[in-house]
Amino acid sequence: QVEVVESGGGLVQAGGSLRLFCAASGRTFGRYAMGWFRQAPGKEREFVATITWSGGSTYYADFVKGRFTISRDSAANSVYLQMNSLEPEDTAVYYCASAWTEEWPAIATMRVYNYWGQGTQVTVSS
């Protein structure tokens, strides 16, 4: 049984920082991307960032470039999302997910992620 668990969300003021953590268990993640998505109230879930396991390549949505950094610890099957310069528009539930491929641009889409966490709430106050 594959399990993906996120943590690290919370309430922060605009301009502040948060670090999200994702731990995955139950499978070998050697050739699969791990990504972060988010869903704000009343909006569809959207791609935030992803990282490949093989080469450590990273990709970001335009709206987080320069502010968010995704990283991984392959030995621990863990992924992190460092979020700086947070804005109220970043308020959302953030989801971590594991893909069955690491091909870009497919890993920017939800359809290639087959294991998802329950999400962690991030709230940015103005």
C-alpha positions in Angstrom: 0.0 0.0 0.0 1.4 3.4 -1.1 1.0 6.2 1.3 1.9 9.9 0.7 1.7 12.3 3.7 2.2 16.1 3.7 2.9 18.4 6.6 4.2 21.9 7.3 1.3 24.0 6.3 -0.1 26.8 8.5 -0.9 30.5 8.8 1.7 33.1 7.8 1.7 36.7 7.0 2.3 38.0 3.5 6.0 38.1 2.8 6.7 35.2 5.1 7.9 31.7 4.5 6.8 28.1 5.0 8.4 24.8 4.3 6.2 21.9 3.3 7.3 18.3 3.7 6.1 15.2 1.9 7.0 11.6 2.9 6.1 8.6 0.7 6.2 5.0 1.6 5.3 1.6 0.1 7.0 1.8 -3.3 10.4 2.5 -4.9 10.5 6.0 -6.2 13.7 5.7 -8.2 12.3 6.6 -11.6 9.3 8.8 -10.8 8.7 12.4 -10.4 7.2 13.9 -7.2 5.1 17.0 -7.5 3.2 19.6 -5.6 -0.2 20.9 -6.6 -2.5 23.3 -4.9 -6.2 24.0 -4.8 -7.8 27.3 -3.6 -11.4 27.5 -2.6 -13.7 27.6 -5.7 -10.8 26.9 -8.0 -9.4 23.8 -9.8 -6.3 22.0 -8.6 -3.2 23.4 -10.3 0.4 22.5 -10.8 3.0 24.2 -8.5 6.3 22.3 -8.9 7.8 18.9 -9.6 11.1 17.2 -9.3 12.5 14.1 -11.1 14.3 11.5 -9.2 16.8 10.4 -11.8 18.5 13.7 -12.6 17.1 16.0 -10.0 15.5 18.3 -12.6 13.0 20.7 -11.3 10.1 22.5 -12.9 7.8 25.3 -11.6 4.6 27.0 -12.5 5.3 30.6 -13.6 3.5 32.1 -10.7 6.0 30.6 -8.2 9.3 30.9 -10.0 11.9 32.7 -7.9 9.8 32.2 -4.7 9.4 28.5 -4.3 12.0 25.8 -4.3 11.4 22.1 -4.6 14.0 19.6 -3.4 14.2 15.9 -2.5 15.9 13.4 -0.3 15.9 10.2 -2.3 17.2 8.1 0.5 14.3 9.1 2.6 11.7 9.1 -0.2 10.9 12.7 0.8 10.2 15.9 -1.0 10.2 19.5 0.3 8.7 22.7 -0.9 10.3 25.9 0.4 7.9 28.8 0.0 9.2 32.3 0.3 7.7 35.7 -0.3 4.3 34.2 0.2 1.3 36.2 -1.0 -2.4 36.0 -0.1 -3.0 34.4 -3.5 -0.9 31.4 -2.4 -3.6 30.5 0.1 -4.7 26.9 -0.8 -4.6 23.3 0.2 -1.2 22.0 -1.0 -1.0 18.4 -2.2 2.0 16.1 -2.7 1.8 13.4 -5.3 3.9 10.7 -6.9 3.9 10.2 -10.7 4.4 7.0 -12.7 6.7 8.9 -15.1 9.3 11.7 -15.1 8.6 12.9 -18.6 8.2 16.7 -19.0 5.7 18.3 -19.7 3.5 15.4 -18.7 4.6 15.8 -15.0 3.0 19.2 -14.9 -0.4 17.5 -15.3 -2.5 15.7 -12.7 -3.2 12.7 -15.0 0.3 11.2 -14.5 0.2 11.3 -10.7 -1.3 8.1 -9.3 -0.7 8.5 -5.5 -1.8 11.6 -3.6 -1.6 12.8 -0.1 -4.5 14.3 1.9 -3.2 17.9 1.6 -2.0 20.5 4.0 -3.6 23.9 4.4 -1.5 27.0 3.7 -3.1 30.4 4.6 -1.4 33.7 3.9 -2.9 36.7 5.6 -2.5 40.2 4.1 
